[in-house]
Amino acid sequence: QVQLVESGGGLVQPGGSLRLSCAASGIIFRIYTVAWYRQGPGKQRELVAKITSGGSTNYADSVKGRFTISRDNAKNTLYLEMNSLKPEDTAVYFCNAQRPDRPSLSAWGQGTQVTVSS
C-alpha cells in the first residue's frame, strides 16, 4: 500500500524558513518523479517544485530562488527547503509521487499546513 506522509509545516513569520519532509512507503521511491504542490485558501492546487529520478528539478516562478527541492532515495524521503517565506506562500502543501512510465500510478499525501503570518 502506497503511503506518503508529510511533516514540517507550521506557523512562521514573513522572511522565515521551514523544511518540509515527505516520507514514502510502498513504492520503489527512487524511480518515481516526486513533487510538492500547494493549495492556498480559495485557490486551485498548483505545482511548487518537482524532481525526477535523475535529479532534474523545476520550480514555479513564484518560488524560484527561495525554495529548494531535494530527495534522499536511501531514506525514501522528499524535502522542500523554504526560505524568505511570504504571506502568499500560506497553503496546504502536498507531496505527490508519480511513475514517469505509468502516469496513472500517482499517489498523494494528506498535506501539511504552512502559515506565513506576523
N, C-alpha and C positions, 0 to 999 in steps of 0.2 A: 504494500500500500504506500503510495507516494505521500510524503508529508513535507511541507515547508513551514518552518516556524520562524517568524521574525521577532527580533528583540532590539532594544536600544532606543526606542522612542521616548519622548518626554517633552517637558516644557523647558524652553531655552530662550534667553534674551536675544534680541537682534544683535548680529555680529558674532554670536556664539557658535559652538561646534557640537556636533553629535556624530556618533558612529553607529550605524545600523548593521545588524547581522541577520543572516537568514540561514538556518541550519536545515539541510536537506537529508531525507532518508527515503529509501525505497526506490531510488533511481541510480543509474550509473552517472553520477554527477558530472564527471569530467567530460562527458561527451555532449552535455546539454549546453545550449545557449541560455544564459540566465540574465535576468534584468530586474530593475526596480521601476515600478510605476507608482504614481500617486494620484489621489483624488481629493481635491480641495472642496470646501463647502460649496454646494451648488454648482460644481464643475464636473466635467467628464474626466474619466480616468485617462492619464497621459503617461507616456514613456518618459522616464527620467534619465536612465542610463542602461546600457546593455553591454555584455561582454560575452564573446564567443568562446568555444572550447579552445581555440588557438590563442586567446588573449586579446583579440581585437576589440576595441571599445568604441562606442559612440554615445554622445550626450545630447540632451535637449539644449537648445541655445541658452535657455534661461538659467542653466546650472553650470555651463562651461566655465572652467577656471575656478569654480568654488567646490564642486563635488568630484569625488574620485571613486570609481567602482573597481573592485578587485575580487578575486576569488582564491580560495585555498582548496585545491582539489583533494589534498590529503585529509582535510578536515570536513570535506563536503559542505563548505560554508561560503556564502557570498557576503560581501561587505559593501557598505556605502559610507564613505567618509564625507561629511557635510561641514563645510566651513563658511564663514561670513553669512550666516543664515539671515534670511529676511522674513518679515511677516508673511509675504506671499508664498513662502515655502511651507506654510502651515497646511497640512494634509494628512490623510492616512496613506502610509507608504506600504506598498505590496511587493512581495517577491514573486517572480514568475520564472518557471523553468520550462523550456521547450526543446524537443528533439528537432534539430535542424533538418534531418532527413525525413521526419514524420511530424509535420507541424501540428497535426491533430492531437499529438501527445503533448499536452500542455497542462501544467499544474500551477495553482496559485496558493499563496499563504493567506492567513487570516487578516493580515495587516497590523501595522503598529502606528499609533498616533504621534505625529510631530507637531508641536505647537510653538510658534515663534512669537513671543509677545513680551513687552516690558511690564 
